[in-house]
Amino acid sequence: MQKEVIQATLATDFGIDVEFRETTMICIERPIGTGAAVELLGKADNPFLATVGLRIEPARSTAV
């Protein structure tokens, strides 16, 4: 979507016609360990009315 917006902006605002190549993946980042965090409601320095928790861990190994 972003490429289409840039393409339209360049054409409309600057009169420049551009074409973009097909999108390709250049880098894959994968976590090597597990991490977790939580922000609790009602604690000091938390102005938000929600509690949020997040846990991330490596995916099962797959061939690329």
Biopython code that builds the backbone (N, CA, C, O; Angstrom):
import numpy as np
from Bio.PDB.StructureBuilder import StructureBuilder

atoms = [
    (1, "MET", "N", (0.816, -1.185, 0.000)),
    (1, "MET", "CA", (0.000, 0.000, 0.000)),
    (1, "MET", "C", (0.866, 1.257, 0.000)),
    (1, "MET", "O", (0.561, 2.217, -0.707)),
    (2, "GLN", "N", (1.930, 1.259, 0.777)),
    (2, "GLN", "CA", (2.768, 2.449, 0.888)),
    (2, "GLN", "C", (3.370, 2.842, -0.457)),
    (2, "GLN", "O", (3.456, 4.029, -0.771)),
    (3, "LYS", "N", (3.787, 1.862, -1.252)),
    (3, "LYS", "CA", (4.381, 2.173, -2.554)),
    (3, "LYS", "C", (3.374, 2.872, -3.454)),
    (3, "LYS", "O", (3.735, 3.782, -4.201)),
    (4, "GLU", "N", (2.110, 2.454, -3.388)),
    (4, "GLU", "CA", (1.087, 3.082, -4.211)),
    (4, "GLU", "C", (0.859, 4.531, -3.803)),
    (4, "GLU", "O", (0.636, 5.389, -4.658)),
    (5, "VAL", "N", (0.914, 4.807, -2.511)),
    (5, "VAL", "CA", (0.743, 6.173, -2.026)),
    (5, "VAL", "C", (1.900, 7.051, -2.491)),
    (5, "VAL", "O", (1.687, 8.171, -2.954)),
    (6, "ILE", "N", (3.123, 6.543, -2.368)),
    (6, "ILE", "CA", (4.299, 7.301, -2.822)),
    (6, "ILE", "C", (4.228, 7.532, -4.327)),
    (6, "ILE", "O", (4.515, 8.630, -4.805)),
    (7, "GLN", "N", (3.850, 6.508, -5.065)),
    (7, "GLN", "CA", (3.739, 6.618, -6.518)),
    (7, "GLN", "C", (2.717, 7.697, -6.902)),
    (7, "GLN", "O", (2.987, 8.527, -7.770)),
    (8, "ALA", "N", (1.570, 7.685, -6.270)),
    (8, "ALA", "CA", (0.533, 8.678, -6.570)),
    (8, "ALA", "C", (0.966, 10.086, -6.184)),
    (8, "ALA", "O", (0.696, 11.042, -6.911)),
    (9, "THR", "N", (1.639, 10.218, -5.042)),
    (9, "THR", "CA", (2.114, 11.530, -4.598)),
    (9, "THR", "C", (3.150, 12.099, -5.565)),
    (9, "THR", "O", (3.091, 13.278, -5.915)),
    (10, "LEU", "N", (4.090, 11.274, -5.993)),
    (10, "LEU", "CA", (5.108, 11.738, -6.938)),
    (10, "LEU", "C", (4.470, 12.155, -8.262)),
    (10, "LEU", "O", (4.868, 13.157, -8.856)),
    (11, "ALA", "N", (3.488, 11.393, -8.720)),
    (11, "ALA", "CA", (2.827, 11.717, -9.988)),
    (11, "ALA", "C", (1.996, 12.993, -9.867)),
    (11, "ALA", "O", (2.073, 13.872, -10.726)),
    (12, "THR", "N", (1.210, 13.092, -8.809)),
    (12, "THR", "CA", (0.303, 14.228, -8.653)),
    (12, "THR", "C", (1.032, 15.518, -8.293)),
    (12, "THR", "O", (0.801, 16.558, -8.909)),
    (13, "ASP", "N", (1.901, 15.449, -7.307)),
    (13, "ASP", "CA", (2.543, 16.665, -6.791)),
    (13, "ASP", "C", (3.757, 17.117, -7.587)),
    (13, "ASP", "O", (4.068, 18.307, -7.631)),
    (14, "PHE", "N", (4.451, 16.157, -8.224)),
    (14, "PHE", "CA", (5.712, 16.508, -8.875)),
    (14, "PHE", "C", (5.773, 16.126, -10.350)),
    (14, "PHE", "O", (6.761, 16.425, -11.020)),
    (15, "GLY", "N", (4.735, 15.472, -10.867)),
    (15, "GLY", "CA", (4.718, 15.085, -12.277)),
    (15, "GLY", "C", (5.752, 14.030, -12.624)),
    (15, "GLY", "O", (6.210, 13.961, -13.764)),
    (16, "ILE", "N", (6.127, 13.201, -11.643)),
    (16, "ILE", "CA", (7.143, 12.168, -11.862)),
    (16, "ILE", "C", (6.462, 10.811, -11.882)),
    (16, "ILE", "O", (5.839, 10.409, -10.899)),
    (17, "ASP", "N", (6.579, 10.105, -13.001)),
    (17, "ASP", "CA", (6.033, 8.754, -13.101)),
    (17, "ASP", "C", (7.093, 7.753, -12.663)),
    (17, "ASP", "O", (8.202, 7.753, -13.198)),
    (18, "VAL", "N", (6.772, 6.917, -11.713)),
    (18, "VAL", "CA", (7.714, 5.920, -11.211)),
    (18, "VAL", "C", (7.077, 4.541, -11.234)),
    (18, "VAL", "O", (5.853, 4.405, -11.211)),
    (19, "GLU", "N", (7.921, 3.528, -11.280)),
    (19, "GLU", "CA", (7.493, 2.143, -11.153)),
    (19, "GLU", "C", (8.336, 1.499, -10.069)),
    (19, "GLU", "O", (9.530, 1.776, -9.959)),
    (20, "PHE", "N", (7.724, 0.646, -9.271)),
    (20, "PHE", "CA", (8.428, -0.054, -8.214)),
    (20, "PHE", "C", (8.567, -1.521, -8.575)),
    (20, "PHE", "O", (7.692, -2.098, -9.220)),
    (21, "ARG", "N", (9.664, -2.116, -8.157)),
    (21, "ARG", "CA", (9.838, -3.556, -8.318)),
    (21, "ARG", "C", (8.942, -4.289, -7.335)),
    (21, "ARG", "O", (8.423, -3.699, -6.388)),
    (22, "GLU", "N", (8.767, -5.587, -7.575)),
    (22, "GLU", "CA", (8.009, -6.430, -6.667)),
    (22, "GLU", "C", (8.679, -6.415, -5.292)),
    (22, "GLU", "O", (9.907, -6.414, -5.202)),
    (23, "THR", "N", (7.899, -6.402, -4.246)),
    (23, "THR", "CA", (8.427, -6.394, -2.888)),
    (23, "THR", "C", (9.083, -7.734, -2.574)),
    (23, "THR", "O", (8.520, -8.791, -2.856)),
    (24, "THR", "N", (10.276, -7.681, -1.989)),
    (24, "THR", "CA", (10.981, -8.893, -1.599)),
    (24, "THR", "C", (11.442, -8.758, -0.155)),
    (24, "THR", "O", (11.664, -7.652, 0.337)),
    (25, "MET", "N", (11.582, -9.884, 0.512)),
    (25, "MET", "CA", (12.055, -9.902, 1.886)),
    (25, "MET", "C", (13.585, -9.845, 1.867)),
    (25, "MET", "O", (14.231, -10.608, 1.149)),
    (26, "ILE", "N", (14.158, -8.939, 2.658)),
    (26, "ILE", "CA", (15.611, -8.836, 2.688)),
    (26, "ILE", "C", (16.203, -9.260, 4.029)),
    (26, "ILE", "O", (17.408, -9.489, 4.131)),
    (27, "CYS", "N", (15.367, -9.365, 5.050)),
    (27, "CYS", "CA", (15.890, -9.736, 6.357)),
    (27, "CYS", "C", (14.778, -10.377, 7.190)),
    (27, "CYS", "O", (13.644, -9.900, 7.196)),
    (28, "ILE", "N", (15.109, -11.443, 7.879)),
    (28, "ILE", "CA", (14.180, -12.075, 8.813)),
    (28, "ILE", "C", (14.854, -12.087, 10.173)),
    (28, "ILE", "O", (15.942, -12.638, 10.336)),
    (29, "GLU", "N", (14.195, -11.474, 11.148)),
    (29, "GLU", "CA", (14.730, -11.484, 12.505)),
    (29, "GLU", "C", (13.891, -12.425, 13.350)),
    (29, "GLU", "O", (12.662, -12.372, 13.320)),
    (30, "ARG", "N", (14.559, -13.286, 14.103)),
    (30, "ARG", "CA", (13.872, -14.248, 14.954)),
    (30, "ARG", "C", (14.457, -14.185, 16.365)),
    (30, "ARG", "O", (15.674, -14.110, 16.536)),
    (31, "PRO", "N", (13.596, -14.215, 17.359)),
    (31, "PRO", "CA", (14.118, -14.211, 18.729)),
    (31, "PRO", "C", (14.835, -15.526, 19.030)),
    (31, "PRO", "O", (14.468, -16.583, 18.518)),
    (32, "ILE", "N", (15.862, -15.435, 19.870)),
    (32, "ILE", "CA", (16.601, -16.640, 20.244)),
    (32, "ILE", "C", (16.271, -17.090, 21.665)),
    (32, "ILE", "O", (16.740, -18.132, 22.121)),
    (33, "GLY", "N", (15.462, -16.294, 22.356)),
    (33, "GLY", "CA", (15.071, -16.647, 23.711)),
    (33, "GLY", "C", (13.652, -16.200, 23.983)),
    (33, "GLY", "O", (12.976, -15.664, 23.105)),
    (34, "THR", "N", (13.208, -16.425, 25.202)),
    (34, "THR", "CA", (11.853, -16.059, 25.614)),
    (34, "THR", "C", (11.907, -14.821, 26.487)),
    (34, "THR", "O", (12.812, -14.672, 27.308)),
    (35, "GLY", "N", (10.942, -13.935, 26.311)),
    (35, "GLY", "CA", (10.856, -12.737, 27.133)),
    (35, "GLY", "C", (9.408, -12.435, 27.469)),
    (35, "GLY", "O", (8.504, -12.805, 26.719)),
    (36, "ALA", "N", (9.184, -11.775, 28.577)),
    (36, "ALA", "CA", (7.831, -11.430, 28.983)),
    (36, "ALA", "C", (7.859, -10.119, 29.757)),
    (36, "ALA", "O", (8.848, -9.782, 30.408)),
    (37, "ALA", "N", (6.748, -9.385, 29.670)),
    (37, "ALA", "CA", (6.602, -8.140, 30.419)),
    (37, "ALA", "C", (5.125, -7.921, 30.705)),
    (37, "ALA", "O", (4.261, -8.408, 29.976)),
    (38, "VAL", "N", (4.846, -7.189, 31.768)),
    (38, "VAL", "CA", (3.466, -6.857, 32.103)),
    (38, "VAL", "C", (3.436, -5.460, 32.717)),
    (38, "VAL", "O", (4.323, -5.088, 33.484)),
    (39, "GLU", "N", (2.417, -4.705, 32.373)),
    (39, "GLU", "CA", (2.192, -3.379, 32.947)),
    (39, "GLU", "C", (0.867, -3.466, 33.696)),
    (39, "GLU", "O", (-0.182, -3.657, 33.080)),
    (40, "LEU", "N", (0.906, -3.327, 35.021)),
    (40, "LEU", "CA", (-0.272, -3.558, 35.856)),
    (40, "LEU", "C", (-1.058, -2.282, 36.123)),
    (40, "LEU", "O", (-0.485, -1.212, 36.327)),
    (41, "LEU", "N", (-2.371, -2.414, 36.116)),
    (41, "LEU", "CA", (-3.282, -1.318, 36.432)),
    (41, "LEU", "C", (-3.143, -0.930, 37.900)),
    (41, "LEU", "O", (-3.014, -1.792, 38.770)),
    (42, "GLY", "N", (-3.170, 0.369, 38.165)),
    (42, "GLY", "CA", (-3.174, 0.829, 39.547)),
    (42, "GLY", "C", (-1.806, 0.984, 40.168)),
    (42, "GLY", "O", (-1.713, 1.320, 41.348)),
    (43, "LYS", "N", (-0.745, 0.755, 39.430)),
    (43, "LYS", "CA", (0.605, 0.932, 39.970)),
    (43, "LYS", "C", (1.073, 2.359, 39.686)),
    (43, "LYS", "O", (0.530, 3.026, 38.805)),
    (44, "ALA", "N", (2.063, 2.822, 40.415)),
    (44, "ALA", "CA", (2.612, 4.158, 40.213)),
    (44, "ALA", "C", (3.143, 4.309, 38.785)),
    (44, "ALA", "O", (3.629, 3.346, 38.192)),
    (45, "ASP", "N", (3.049, 5.496, 38.253)),
    (45, "ASP", "CA", (3.557, 5.844, 36.919)),
    (45, "ASP", "C", (2.827, 5.135, 35.781)),
    (45, "ASP", "O", (3.361, 5.057, 34.674)),
    (46, "ASN", "N", (1.617, 4.615, 36.023)),
    (46, "ASN", "CA", (0.822, 4.007, 34.966)),
    (46, "ASN", "C", (-0.487, 4.785, 34.848)),
    (46, "ASN", "O", (-1.429, 4.508, 35.590)),
    (47, "PRO", "N", (-0.566, 5.761, 33.923)),
    (47, "PRO", "CA", (-1.779, 6.572, 33.799)),
    (47, "PRO", "C", (-2.891, 5.885, 33.003)),
    (47, "PRO", "O", (-3.969, 6.460, 32.856)),
    (48, "PHE", "N", (-2.667, 4.695, 32.493)),
    (48, "PHE", "CA", (-3.632, 4.037, 31.617)),
    (48, "PHE", "C", (-4.580, 3.138, 32.397)),
    (48, "PHE", "O", (-4.216, 2.584, 33.434)),
    (49, "LEU", "N", (-5.790, 3.001, 31.891)),
    (49, "LEU", "CA", (-6.801, 2.186, 32.554)),
    (49, "LEU", "C", (-6.837, 0.796, 31.941)),
    (49, "LEU", "O", (-7.893, 0.324, 31.520)),
    (50, "ALA", "N", (-5.695, 0.146, 31.891)),
    (50, "ALA", "CA", (-5.616, -1.201, 31.337)),
    (50, "ALA", "C", (-4.385, -1.901, 31.880)),
    (50, "ALA", "O", (-3.414, -1.262, 32.286)),
    (51, "THR", "N", (-4.441, -3.209, 31.879)),
    (51, "THR", "CA", (-3.284, -4.032, 32.194)),
    (51, "THR", "C", (-2.915, -4.779, 30.927)),
    (51, "THR", "O", (-3.772, -5.389, 30.288)),
    (52, "VAL", "N", (-1.652, -4.733, 30.565)),
    (52, "VAL", "CA", (-1.194, -5.341, 29.320)),
    (52, "VAL", "C", (-0.044, -6.284, 29.614)),
    (52, "VAL", "O", (0.881, -5.925, 30.342)),
    (53, "GLY", "N", (-0.088, -7.482, 29.058)),
    (53, "GLY", "CA", (1.003, -8.439, 29.188)),
    (53, "GLY", "C", (1.433, -8.907, 27.810)),
    (53, "GLY", "O", (0.619, -8.998, 26.891)),
    (54, "LEU", "N", (2.698, -9.197, 27.675)),
    (54, "LEU", "CA", (3.244, -9.655, 26.407)),
    (54, "LEU", "C", (4.275, -10.731, 26.673)),
    (54, "LEU", "O", (5.106, -10.593, 27.571)),
    (55, "ARG", "N", (4.226, -11.797, 25.901)),
    (55, "ARG", "CA", (5.228, -12.851, 25.979)),
    (55, "ARG", "C", (5.638, -13.190, 24.555)),
    (55, "ARG", "O", (4.787, -13.347, 23.679)),
    (56, "ILE", "N", (6.931, -13.302, 24.323)),
    (56, "ILE", "CA", (7.445, -13.663, 23.010)),
    (56, "ILE", "C", (8.430, -14.804, 23.180)),
    (56, "ILE", "O", (9.212, -14.827, 24.130)),
    (57, "GLU", "N", (8.387, -15.739, 22.262)),
    (57, "GLU", "CA", (9.317, -16.873, 22.315)),
    (57, "GLU", "C", (9.613, -17.304, 20.887)),
    (57, "GLU", "O", (8.849, -16.999, 19.971)),
    (58, "PRO", "N", (10.709, -18.006, 20.698)),
    (58, "PRO", "CA", (11.065, -18.469, 19.348)),
    (58, "PRO", "C", (9.997, -19.388, 18.771)),
    (58, "PRO", "O", (9.378, -20.177, 19.486)),
    (59, "ALA", "N", (9.796, -19.270, 17.467)),
    (59, "ALA", "CA", (8.863, -20.177, 16.779)),
    (59, "ALA", "C", (9.548, -21.498, 16.566)),
    (59, "ALA", "O", (10.769, -21.610, 16.675)),
    (60, "ARG", "N", (8.751, -22.496, 16.262)),
    (60, "ARG", "CA", (9.345, -23.794, 15.914)),
    (60, "ARG", "C", (10.201, -23.614, 14.677)),
    (60, "ARG", "O", (9.888, -22.803, 13.806)),
    (61, "SER", "N", (11.258, -24.353, 14.606)),
    (61, "SER", "CA", (12.188, -24.255, 13.487)),
    (61, "SER", "C", (11.520, -24.692, 12.188)),
    (61, "SER", "O", (10.900, -25.753, 12.127)),
    (62, "THR", "N", (11.652, -23.864, 11.146)),
    (62, "THR", "CA", (11.128, -24.196, 9.831)),
    (62, "THR", "C", (12.178, -23.892, 8.786)),
    (62, "THR", "O", (13.000, -22.993, 8.967)),
    (63, "ALA", "N", (12.156, -24.625, 7.707)),
    (63, "ALA", "CA", (13.093, -24.389, 6.606)),
    (63, "ALA", "C", (12.662, -23.155, 5.832)),
    (63, "ALA", "O", (11.470, -22.936, 5.614)),
    (64, "VAL", "N", (13.630, -22.351, 5.418)),
    (64, "VAL", "CA", (13.330, -21.139, 4.656)),
    (64, "VAL", "C", (13.741, -21.349, 3.215)),
    (64, "VAL", "O", (13.578, -20.450, 2.390)),
]
sb = StructureBuilder()
sb.init_structure("model")
sb.init_model(0)
sb.init_chain("A")
sb.init_seg("    ")
for serial, (resi, resn, name, xyz) in enumerate(atoms, 1):
    if name == "N":
        sb.init_residue(resn, " ", resi, " ")
    sb.init_atom(name, np.array(xyz, "f"), 0.0, 1.0, " ", f" {name:<3s}", serial, name[0])
structure = sb.get_structure()
